[in-house]
Amino acid sequence: MLVLAVGVLALVSPVLLGGKISLLAYVRFRGWWIVVAALLAQIVIIEVFPGANKTFLDAIHMLTYVAAAVFVGMNWRIPGLLIIGVGGALNGVTIALNHGQLPASREAVKMAGIEVAKGDFINSSVLPHPVLPLLGDIFVWPEPFPLANVYSFGDLLIVIGAFYGAHKIAGSRLVKHGWQPAIDAEAAHAALKGKVGDSEVNDELPTSKAPRHRAPVRPITGEMPHAG
């Protein structure tokens, strides 16, 4: 929940630097339902059925990262999403190498006040022999702060990606040039119809940019034309 909360703050932060938050509404994600399903699956295995079969829960946990990777691959041109994808990949690879769980620092877990019932599934935990422990949950947002939790390098990249993407799309003062997504022919056709009316637009957009022929223009001189 900590990463999600900070990510939301990152998304709205451009308003403090002259960005237009309303522009975020115009971003169109392909396969958006994939990442929504992955997030819901993580909530279910962690909050609803933490005591189910561990092998099954570990497999679902890994599949959520595979789904997230597919989503990033479909939308990688959107600003910030590649950074988010790298962060997710760091977490996903580390989880895969540790049999479905992200290793966590014992000290960080203690400072966050995290207590888990024995046998319950959690997405990260203190492991006896962790692989790539530095990529695990080694940072902490301690108690008594709200949403006390542990987080990893991958989580940091996810938040940074959300922050950069939001400012790039909203055009805040932190970015030199705002994002200008490509418009496909269908969208351009619809926009053109909305401006000049259906009757003035051909059914198909031109496929080539042929030069227009213009009548030759005579140079203007200071002499008056002769009559007769």
LINNOR-V915857 format. One record per helix or strand. SS is the DSSP state (A for helix, B for strand). FROM is the first residue (numbers start at 1). LEN is the number of residues. If there is no record, write none. Layout:
{{SS:FROM:LEN} {SS:FROM:LEN}}
//
This chain:
{{A:2:16} {A:21:6} {A:32:17} {A:54:21} {A:81:17} {B:102:3} {A:106:7} {B:124:2} {A:133:3} {B:137:1} {B:139:3} {B:149:3} {A:153:18} {A:185:12} {A:198:3}}
//
